[in-house]
Amino acid sequence: MANSADTLDQERLRIACELHDVVAHDLSVMTLGVGAGRVIMDRDPDRARQTLREAEESGRQVLRDLQRLHGLLRVDGMPSGPPPRLADLPGLLDRFQAAGLRATLDQAGDPADSPVLELSVYRIVEEALRSALLHGDAGTAAVTLNWQKNILDLTVHDNGTPRGRLAAIWERAALFGGSVTTCPTSTGYELRVRLLLNRVPAT
């Protein structure tokens, strides 16, 4: 028999799925309304304004539903505020530096502008460095982001020992149709993640 915690988690998941369907519907309505308003703007301005007002209200409803979903799924103790972006990576490395892992960051190319992608990159780097420090007994790590036209190659090389599969990183890579490879090297351990930028999920 499932315990109360399992039952609560299952119910939260069910409600989250239902809210997801509602949000997706509201977004579809909003998108169609904006498109219709744009098409008829010149020949019927009054109708276009009404259509855009309805789309605006749909947008507000989407935000309310997302706030409900966020409150439902929030984990106790999880920090609030905007999600981390690429600009927050130096601060992340500073925190690992204070914990005893000397980490560096190098970027090449032009980063894609996508909050979802930036959040995923941040979390992948965070998880890789945490694993290097806690499970690989590493003292140094080098993070490299190589931005290409439709691909991001993310590499984390540290001087630690081999470790187990990082499920969270695999999940985030799969979100972008990407791949993950790990291997020991002559100087430590290396994680390589490839993300397909043309598979960026909708925000």
Solvent accessible surface area in square Angstrom, and as a share of the most:
residue,aa,sasa,rsa
1,M,247,1.10
2,A,56,0.43
3,N,88,0.45
4,S,97,0.62
5,A,60,0.46
6,D,64,0.33
7,T,75,0.43
8,L,92,0.46
9,D,83,0.43
10,Q,113,0.50
11,E,67,0.30
12,R,91,0.33
13,L,117,0.58
14,R,120,0.44
15,I,56,0.28
16,A,11,0.09
17,C,71,0.42
18,E,82,0.37
19,L,31,0.15
20,H,114,0.51
21,D,92,0.47
22,V,71,0.41
23,V,11,0.07
24,A,45,0.35
25,H,117,0.52
26,D,21,0.11
27,L,67,0.33
28,S,60,0.39
29,V,65,0.37
30,M,51,0.23
31,T,90,0.53
32,L,131,0.65
33,G,12,0.12
34,V,77,0.44
35,G,23,0.22
36,A,45,0.35
37,G,0,0.00
38,R,175,0.64
39,V,88,0.50
40,I,11,0.06
41,M,74,0.33
42,D,137,0.71
43,R,175,0.64
44,D,52,0.27
45,P,59,0.37
46,D,95,0.49
47,R,147,0.54
48,A,0,0.00
49,R,116,0.42
50,Q,81,0.36
51,T,24,0.14
52,L,59,0.30
53,R,131,0.48
54,E,99,0.44
55,A,4,0.03
56,E,88,0.40
57,E,80,0.36
58,S,19,0.12
59,G,14,0.14
60,R,117,0.43
61,Q,57,0.25
62,V,8,0.05
63,L,109,0.54
64,R,90,0.33
65,D,5,0.03
66,L,77,0.38
67,Q,126,0.56
68,R,129,0.47
69,L,31,0.15
70,H,103,0.46
71,G,53,0.51
72,L,40,0.20
73,L,87,0.43
74,R,69,0.25
75,V,98,0.56
76,D,140,0.73
77,G,84,0.81
78,M,98,0.44
79,P,109,0.68
80,S,97,0.63
81,G,58,0.56
82,P,124,0.78
83,P,70,0.44
84,P,23,0.14
85,R,83,0.30
86,L,20,0.10
87,A,90,0.70
88,D,65,0.34
89,L,0,0.00
90,P,72,0.46
91,G,31,0.30
92,L,3,0.02
93,L,12,0.06
94,D,95,0.49
95,R,139,0.51
96,F,20,0.09
97,Q,92,0.41
98,A,93,0.72
99,A,62,0.48
100,G,46,0.44
101,L,0,0.00
102,R,142,0.52
103,A,15,0.11
104,T,87,0.50
105,L,52,0.26
106,D,88,0.46
107,Q,76,0.34
108,A,50,0.38
109,G,53,0.51
110,D,126,0.65
111,P,67,0.42
112,A,27,0.21
113,D,127,0.66
114,S,11,0.07
115,P,58,0.37
116,V,36,0.21
117,L,0,0.00
118,E,14,0.06
119,L,48,0.24
120,S,2,0.01
121,V,0,0.00
122,Y,9,0.04
123,R,67,0.24
124,I,0,0.00
125,V,0,0.00
126,E,28,0.13
127,E,45,0.20
128,A,4,0.03
129,L,0,0.00
130,R,91,0.33
131,S,3,0.02
132,A,0,0.00
133,L,43,0.21
134,L,116,0.58
135,H,126,0.56
136,G,0,0.00
137,D,127,0.66
138,A,7,0.06
139,G,23,0.22
140,T,43,0.25
141,A,5,0.04
142,A,44,0.34
143,V,1,0.01
144,T,49,0.29
145,L,0,0.00
146,N,58,0.30
147,W,9,0.03
148,Q,79,0.35
149,K,183,0.77
150,N,70,0.36
151,I,41,0.21
152,L,0,0.00
153,D,29,0.15
154,L,1,0.00
155,T,18,0.10
156,V,3,0.02
157,H,48,0.21
158,D,5,0.02
159,N,77,0.39
160,G,7,0.07
161,T,77,0.45
162,P,84,0.53
163,R,39,0.14
164,G,56,0.54
165,R,162,0.59
166,L,31,0.16
167,A,59,0.46
168,A,51,0.40
169,I,1,0.00
170,W,89,0.31
171,E,125,0.56
172,R,75,0.28
173,A,2,0.01
174,A,64,0.50
175,L,90,0.45
176,F,0,0.00
177,G,28,0.27
178,G,24,0.23
179,S,56,0.36
180,V,7,0.04
181,T,83,0.48
182,T,65,0.38
183,C,62,0.37
184,P,88,0.55
185,T,48,0.28
186,S,120,0.77
187,T,91,0.53
188,G,12,0.11
189,Y,15,0.06
190,E,25,0.11
191,L,6,0.03
192,R,125,0.45
193,V,2,0.01
194,R,102,0.37
195,L,0,0.00
196,L,49,0.24
197,L,23,0.12
198,N,110,0.56
199,R,133,0.49
200,V,47,0.27
201,P,36,0.23
202,A,102,0.79
203,T,119,0.69
